[in-house]
Amino acid sequence: MHLERFLPYTSYDINRDSNAARTFADLGGRGVPMVRIGTNVVHGYNPEAVMSYLNGGK
């Protein structure tokens, strides 16, 4: 499933945007992709976790 077809999102380039790089570090960034859904952060490719948070899971 390609979520970009169904959900609005914003993509940031941490190599070109110092504010994005700072936010990435503040959120414990240790690799990409990193997805923030509300206050939840998913590190790495984990579609199950993303769907869980989108469906209100913890």
C-alpha positions as CSV (number, residue, x, y, z in Angstrom):
1,M,0.0,0.0,0.0
2,H,1.3,3.4,-0.8
3,L,0.2,5.7,2.0
4,E,0.9,8.9,0.0
5,R,-2.1,8.1,-2.1
6,F,-4.4,8.3,1.0
7,L,-2.7,10.6,3.5
8,P,-1.2,14.0,3.4
9,Y,2.4,14.1,4.5
10,T,5.4,16.4,4.5
11,S,8.8,15.1,3.5
12,Y,12.0,16.7,4.8
13,D,15.6,16.4,3.5
14,I,17.8,16.3,6.6
15,N,20.9,16.7,4.4
16,R,19.8,20.0,3.0
17,D,17.5,21.5,5.7
18,S,19.3,22.3,9.0
19,N,15.9,22.7,10.9
20,A,14.8,19.3,9.7
21,A,18.2,17.8,10.7
22,R,17.8,19.3,14.2
23,T,14.3,18.0,14.6
24,F,15.4,14.6,13.4
25,A,18.1,14.5,16.0
26,D,15.8,15.8,18.7
27,L,13.4,12.9,18.0
28,G,16.2,10.4,18.3
29,G,16.7,10.0,14.6
30,R,19.1,7.1,13.9
31,G,18.2,6.3,10.3
32,V,15.6,6.8,7.7
33,P,12.8,6.6,7.1
34,M,11.5,8.1,10.3
35,V,7.8,8.8,10.6
36,R,6.1,11.0,13.2
37,I,2.4,10.4,13.8
38,G,1.2,12.8,16.5
39,T,3.6,12.2,19.4
40,N,4.6,8.8,18.2
41,V,7.8,8.1,16.2
42,V,8.5,5.1,14.0
43,H,12.1,4.5,13.2
44,G,12.9,2.6,10.1
45,Y,10.6,0.9,7.6
46,N,7.7,-0.5,9.7
47,P,4.4,-0.3,7.9
48,E,2.6,-2.3,10.7
49,A,3.6,0.3,13.3
50,V,2.6,3.2,11.1
51,M,-0.8,1.6,10.5
52,S,-1.2,0.9,14.2
53,Y,-0.6,4.5,15.1
54,L,-2.9,5.8,12.3
55,N,-5.6,3.5,13.7
56,G,-5.2,4.9,17.2
57,G,-2.9,2.2,18.6
58,K,-0.1,2.9,21.0
